[in-house]
C-alpha cells in the first residue's frame, strides 16, 4: 500500500547531515521515515557505515550480479519512497540499482551515463546547442600523430582531463605540444589507478577541449520528474589557476554572488539547456559554467550536488540541500527561501609545491576569525602534498560565514596570510624547505 512507502534508500554512501535532514522532515511527512543504505559488497566499507547511528536498514550485495541486487531489494519493494546517490564516483553503481526500482521517480540510466562521462556529455550539448560547449575530442593515445590531430582540431591552449573523475583530478592546461605530451604521459600512467581507488566501474578515457578563459561559476539545481527546474544561488569559483598556481582545483567558492539579476537569468537559461540536453529528471544537477564577456558556456554537468554545497547554501541562505535532494525525488517541491541571510565560502588548500609536508602553521589561528565556521584537515605532517593535476587531494578545507560580504572578504585575506605549509623536497640528495 502507498501508506507503507516510508523508506529512503541511499546507494553506496551516507553523507554527514543526511540522517538529521530526513529526521527533521518526518513531522511534515506525517509518519516515521526509515533510512536504508545499499552497498556493493565488492567495495570495502572503510567508514563502517553499517554502524551509523540512525541508520535503519543496511544491505550489501554484489552489484555485478543483477539477481543479487533484486534479492536485496525485494523484501522492501513496496516500501520505498525515494532513492538517491550522493556521490559522483558511484553513479555507475547507481545505474545498476535503478532498473530494480521501476516505480520510483528517478533519472534514467542513460541520462546518468551522459552526465557521468564528459565526452558523452559534450556530444549531447553540441547536439542541442553548439554555442554552449567548447570544441572537444576524445584522446585515444599519446603519440606524435595523435597530438598533432588534437592540436589541429582543438588548437592551443587546450585542456586535457579524464572523462569520469571529479575534484579537478588530472585536469591540465597545455600551451604547446611538449606540455601536451607531458600531461598525457602523466594521465595515462596514473589515471587507471585513480579510477581503481575511486572504485569506478567506467573504463578510463581522456578528453581534450578548448581552454575557456573567463570567470567561473557554478549552480546547483533541482529537476522534477517533468523537467521543471528550480535553482539555488550561483557560486563564484576561483581556481588555483586564478591565484597563480599551475593547477585547476577549486581554491575558493563563494555564495551568493554580486552578479546582476539579468546576468544570473542568462546563466540559468544556459544551465536549463544543458540539463534538458542530458534528459535529467528527479535529481539535483550541478553545473559548472564559464562566463566569457556576456556569454555563458558549460564546463561540465553532473547529476549530483556540488562539492560543499550542503554547507554553503545552509550557511548563507538556510537551504537544506540534503533534504531537497530527497524532496525532489518523492516528489515534493524543494524549499528555497527567497532571501539569503549572509555570505559563505569554502576554501580548498593545497601546498605551493609537492613533497612531504614538514610543517603546518596558522591553522589554529584561523579558528579565531570572526567568520570561522569549521575546518576539515585531510593531511598531517609527514603526509605527501600532491597537486590536483597529478591526482592529489587538498591539505585542508576551510569554511567561513559572515552576514557582511566585506567582513567575509577580509577574513579570507587574513586566512591566506596566516597559513603556511612547508614542504620538504629532495634536491641532489639533500632536503630543502
C-alpha positions in Angstrom: 0.0 0.0 0.0 1.1 3.6 -0.7 1.0 4.4 3.0 3.7 1.9 3.6 6.2 3.7 1.4 8.5 5.2 4.0 12.0 4.0 3.1 14.5 6.5 1.8 17.2 4.4 0.0 20.8 5.6 -0.3 23.2 3.9 -2.7 26.8 3.5 -1.7 27.2 6.4 0.8 25.5 8.3 3.6 27.0 11.8 3.8 27.0 13.6 7.2 23.9 15.6 7.9 21.7 13.4 5.8 20.0 11.5 8.6 19.4 14.7 10.5 17.8 16.3 7.4 15.4 13.3 7.0 14.5 13.2 10.7 13.7 16.9 10.5 11.2 16.2 7.7 9.4 13.4 9.5 6.9 15.7 11.2 5.9 17.2 7.9 5.7 13.8 6.3 3.3 12.7 9.0 5.0 9.4 9.8 8.4 8.0 10.7 10.8 7.5 7.8 13.3 4.7 7.5 16.7 5.2 6.1 18.3 2.3 4.2 21.8 2.0 2.8 22.7 -0.4 0.0 26.4 -1.2 -0.6 28.3 -3.1 -3.2 30.0 -6.0 -1.3 33.0 -5.7 -3.6 33.8 -2.2 -2.2 35.3 -2.2 1.3 33.2 -0.2 3.8 36.2 1.7 5.3 33.9 4.1 7.2 32.0 1.2 8.8 28.7 2.8 7.6 26.8 -0.2 8.8 27.1 1.1 12.3 25.9 4.6 11.5 23.7 5.9 14.3 20.2 6.5 13.0 20.5 4.1 10.0 17.6 1.7 10.0 18.5 -0.9 7.3 21.9 -1.9 5.9 22.2 -4.2 2.9 25.2 -5.4 1.0 25.3 -7.4 -2.2 27.4 -8.0 -5.3 26.3 -5.2 -7.8 27.9 -7.1 -10.7 25.1 -9.7 -10.4 21.6 -8.3 -11.2 19.8 -11.1 -9.4 21.7 -10.2 -6.2 20.6 -6.6 -6.3 17.0 -7.7 -6.9 17.3 -10.2 -4.0 18.5 -7.5 -1.6 15.7 -5.0 -2.6 12.8 -7.5 -3.0 11.7 -7.6 0.7 11.2 -3.8 0.7 9.9 -3.3 -2.9 6.6 -1.9 -1.9 8.0 0.2 0.9 10.5 2.5 -1.0 9.6 6.2 -1.0 12.7 7.6 -2.8 16.2 6.6 -3.8 19.3 8.7 -4.2 23.1 8.5 -4.7 25.1 11.4 -3.3 28.5 10.6 -4.8 29.9 11.2 -8.3 32.2 8.2 -8.1 29.3 5.8 -7.5 27.0 6.9 -10.3 27.9 3.8 -12.3 26.7 1.6 -9.4 23.6 3.8 -9.0 22.6 3.0 -12.6 22.9 -0.7 -11.8 20.3 -0.3 -9.0 17.7 1.8 -10.8 16.3 -1.0 -13.0 15.2 -2.8 -9.9 13.2 0.2 -8.7 10.8 0.8 -11.6 8.1 2.6 -9.8 10.2 5.3 -8.1 10.8 8.7 -9.7 14.5 8.5 -10.8 16.8 9.8 -13.5 17.0 7.4 -16.5 20.1 5.2 -16.6 21.1 6.7 -19.9 20.9 10.3 -18.6 23.2 9.3 -15.7 25.7 7.8 -18.2 25.7 11.1 -20.2 26.1 13.2 -17.1 28.9 11.0 -15.7 31.0 10.9 -18.9 32.4 14.2 -20.0 32.8 13.0 -23.6 29.2 11.8 -23.9 28.1 15.0 -22.2 29.9 17.2 -24.7 28.3 15.3 -27.6 24.8 15.8 -26.2 25.4 19.5 -25.5 26.8 20.1 -29.0 23.7 18.3 -30.5 21.3 20.6 -28.6 23.2 23.9 -28.8 26.8 24.0 -30.1 27.2 27.6 -28.7 27.2 26.5 -25.1 30.1 24.0 -25.3 33.8 24.3 -26.4 35.4 22.3 -29.2 36.4 18.8 -27.9 37.8 15.4 -29.0 38.5 12.0 -27.4 42.2 11.3 -26.9 42.9 7.7 -28.0 46.6 7.5 -27.1 49.8 9.6 -26.6 51.6 9.5 -29.9 53.1 12.2 -32.1 50.3 11.7 -34.7 47.5 11.8 -32.1 49.0 15.0 -30.5 49.1 16.6 -34.0 45.5 15.6 -34.7 44.4 17.1 -31.3 46.4 20.3 -31.9 44.8 20.7 -35.4 41.2 20.1 -34.2 41.4 22.0 -30.8 44.3 24.4 -31.1 46.4 25.7 -28.1 45.9 26.4 -25.3 43.7 23.4 -24.5 42.6 21.3 -21.5 43.1 17.6 -21.1 41.3 15.6 -18.4 39.8 12.1 -17.6 36.1 11.8 -18.6 34.9 10.3 -15.3 36.9 11.8 -12.4 35.8 14.7 -10.2 37.6 17.2 -7.9 39.8 18.5 -10.8 41.9 15.4 -10.7 44.5 15.3 -13.6 43.0 18.4 -15.2 45.8 20.1 -17.1 46.2 23.1 -19.4 48.6 22.8 -22.3 50.0 25.7 -24.2 52.2 23.7 -26.7 52.9 20.2 -27.9 55.6 19.5 -25.3 53.2 20.3 -22.4 50.5 18.1 -24.1 53.0 15.2 -24.3 53.9 15.6 -20.6 50.3 15.9 -19.4 49.2 12.8 -21.4 52.1 10.8 -20.1 51.1 11.6 -16.5 47.4 11.0 -17.1 47.8 7.7 -19.0 50.3 6.5 -16.4 48.2 7.3 -13.3 44.5 7.5 -14.2 43.7 3.8 -14.2 45.0 3.6 -10.6 42.9 6.7 -9.7 39.8 5.0 -11.2 40.5 1.9 -9.1 41.0 4.0 -6.0 37.6 5.6 -6.6 36.0 2.2 -7.2 34.9 3.3 -10.6 33.1 0.9 -12.9 33.7 3.1 -16.0 36.6 2.4 -18.4 39.2 5.3 -18.1 39.1 7.7 -21.0 40.6 11.2 -21.7 39.1 14.2 -23.4 40.8 17.3 -24.9 38.9 20.6 -25.2 39.4 24.2 -25.9 40.7 26.3 -23.0 38.0 28.8 -22.0 39.3 32.0 -20.4 36.7 33.8 -18.3 35.1 33.9 -14.9 34.0 30.5 -13.4 30.7 30.0 -11.7 28.6 27.0 -10.7 25.0 26.4 -9.8 23.0 23.5 -8.2 19.5 23.0 -9.5 16.6 20.8 -8.6 14.9 19.0 -11.5 11.5 17.4 -11.0 10.0 14.4 -12.9 8.6 16.7 -15.6 11.8 18.6 -16.2 10.8 21.8 -14.3 13.9 23.3 -12.7 14.5 25.4 -9.6 17.9 26.9 -9.0 20.0 27.6 -5.9 22.0 30.9 -5.8 25.1 30.9 -8.1 28.5 30.2 -6.6 31.6 32.2 -7.7 34.6 29.9 -8.2 38.2 31.0 -8.0 40.6 28.2 -9.3 44.2 27.5 -8.5 45.0 28.9 -11.9 43.4 32.2 -10.9 45.8 32.6 -8.0 48.9 31.8 -9.9 49.1 28.0 -9.4 49.7 25.7 -12.3 46.6 23.7 -11.2 42.8 23.8 -11.6 41.5 22.9 -8.2 38.6 25.0 -6.9 40.5 27.2 -4.5 37.6 29.5 -3.4 33.9 29.0 -3.7 31.7 31.9 -2.5 28.0 32.4 -2.5 25.8 34.4 -3.2 27.4 36.3 -6.0 27.3 40.0 -6.8 26.0 39.4 -10.3 23.1 41.4 -11.7 19.7 39.6 -11.9 19.7 39.7 -15.7 23.2 38.1 -15.8 22.1 35.4 -13.4 19.0 34.8 -15.5 21.2 34.2 -18.6 23.3 31.7 -16.6 20.2 29.8 -15.6 18.9 29.7 -19.2 22.1 28.0 -20.3 22.0 25.7 -17.3 18.5 24.6 -18.2 19.5 23.9 -21.8 22.3 21.7 -20.6 20.1 19.8 -18.1 17.4 19.2 -20.7 20.1 18.1 -23.3 21.1 15.3 -20.9 17.4 14.4 -20.2 17.9 14.7 -16.4 14.9 14.4 -14.2 14.1 13.7 -10.5 17.5 14.7 -9.4 19.9 17.5 -8.3 22.1 18.8 -11.1 25.4 20.5 -10.5 26.5 22.7 -13.5 29.9 24.4 -13.8 29.8 27.5 -16.1 32.3 29.9 -17.7 31.3 33.5 -18.2 33.1 34.9 -21.2 32.2 38.5 -21.6 28.4 38.3 -21.8 28.2 34.7 -23.0 27.9 31.6 -20.8 29.4 28.2 -21.6 29.1 24.9 -19.9 32.3 23.4 -18.4 30.5 20.3 -17.1 27.3 19.0 -15.6 26.7 16.2 -13.0 23.6 14.5 -11.7 24.6 15.3 -8.1 25.1 18.2 -5.7 28.3 20.2 -6.0 31.1 19.9 -3.5 30.5 21.6 -0.2 27.1 22.9 -1.4 25.1 21.5 1.5 27.3 23.6 3.9 27.5 26.7 1.8 23.8 27.0 1.0 22.7 26.2 4.5 25.0 28.9 6.0 24.2 31.6 3.5 20.5 31.0 2.7 19.1 28.4 5.1 18.7 26.0 2.2 18.5 22.4 3.4 20.2 20.9 0.4 20.3 17.3 1.7 16.5 17.4 2.4 15.8 19.0 -1.0 17.7 16.1 -2.7 15.1 13.8 -1.2 12.1 16.0 -1.8 12.7 16.3 -5.5 12.6 12.5 -5.7 9.4 11.8 -3.6 8.3 14.1 -5.4 7.7 17.3 -3.3 8.6 20.9 -4.1 12.1 21.8 -2.9 12.2 24.5 -0.2 14.3 27.6 -1.3 14.0 30.7 0.8 13.6 33.9 -1.2 16.3 35.8 0.6 19.7 35.0 1.8 20.9 36.0 5.3 24.6 36.3 4.6 27.7 35.1 2.6 29.6 31.8 2.8 32.7 30.4 1.3 34.7 27.2 1.1 38.5 27.3 0.6 40.4 24.2 -0.6 44.0 24.4 0.4 47.0 22.9 -1.5 50.7 23.4 -0.7 52.7 25.6 -3.1 54.8 22.5 -4.1 54.7 18.8 -4.0 56.6 16.7 -1.4 56.4 15.6 2.2 54.7 18.1 4.5 57.2 19.3 7.0 55.1 21.9 8.9 51.5 23.2 9.0 51.3 26.7 10.5 48.4 29.0 11.2 45.5 26.5 11.3 44.7 27.1 14.9 44.7 30.9 14.5 42.2 30.6 11.7 39.7 29.3 14.2 39.8 32.7 15.9 38.5 34.5 12.9 35.0 36.1 13.2 33.8 34.3 10.1 35.2 30.9 11.0 32.7 28.0 10.7 34.8 24.8 10.5 37.9 23.3 9.1 38.4 19.7 7.8 42.1 18.8 7.9 42.9 16.0 5.4 46.7 15.7 5.7 49.2 15.9 8.6 52.9 16.5 8.9 54.7 13.6 7.2 52.0 13.1 4.5 52.7 13.9 0.9 51.5 17.0 -0.8 50.4 16.3 -4.3 48.8 18.7 -6.8 45.3 18.0 -8.1 46.5 17.8 -11.6 48.7 14.8 -10.5 45.8 13.1 -8.7 46.3 14.7 -5.3 43.7 15.9 -2.7 43.7 19.1 -0.6 45.6 19.5 2.6 42.6 21.0 4.3 39.2 22.6 3.5 38.1 25.8 5.3 34.5 27.1 5.7 33.7 30.7 6.5 30.4 32.6 7.0 29.6 36.3 7.7 26.5 38.4 7.4 28.6 41.1 5.8 30.3 40.4 2.5 33.2 42.8 3.1 33.9 41.2 6.5 34.0 37.8 4.9 36.4 39.0 2.2 38.6 40.5 5.0 38.7 37.1 6.8 39.5 35.3 3.6 42.5 37.6 3.2 43.5 37.0 6.9 43.4 33.3 6.4 45.6 33.5 3.4 48.2 35.5 5.4 48.0 33.1 8.4 48.5 29.8 6.7 51.9 28.4 5.8 52.6 24.9 4.6 56.2 23.9 4.4 57.1 21.0 2.2 60.5 19.2 2.3 61.8 18.3 -1.2 64.8 16.4 -2.2 67.4 18.1 -4.4 70.7 16.3 -5.2 70.3 14.1 -2.1 69.6 17.0 0.3 66.4 18.3 1.8 65.2 21.8 1.2 62.3 23.7 2.7 
